[in-house]
């Protein structure tokens, strides 16, 4: 759905699109209520602004829809397709990096009780591995804040990609 389609969509359809960007229902509703947008960047600015209130509960709800880094997303929906595109670099990872990432994911989940989240688009497998290892040293509050920041980056990337698409 491009920007024009998002602007004219029924609220439920627009909310469904926004939930693919980040599965945070109150945020998706807020973005929808701010329509119409004159540009993709105006929509992104509104989405960024309304995401400033995200907390650990919002993060955990959104993470229920994110695959582990290095794990192939299941399903054929829009969100699974976005995850496949964003994590494409992991399919080129060496066996050593893939094994190390799987172990780091397990360590992260044991340490923080949630799936590791990173804006994977544009990052190499080695960069993602270095980031998970670095973030394992965060305290709970710092890691929650960092993961929320990553969720915001993913949401804005998805928003820009979808709304800028030719209609």
Secondary structure as UniProt FT lines:
FT   HELIX           3..8
FT   HELIX           11..21
FT   HELIX           25..33
FT   HELIX           40..50
FT   HELIX           51..53
FT   HELIX           56..63
FT   TURN            64..65
FT   TURN            69..70
FT   HELIX           78..86
FT   HELIX           88..92
FT   HELIX           95..112
FT   TURN            121..122
FT   HELIX           125..135
FT   TURN            136..137
FT   HELIX           140..164
//
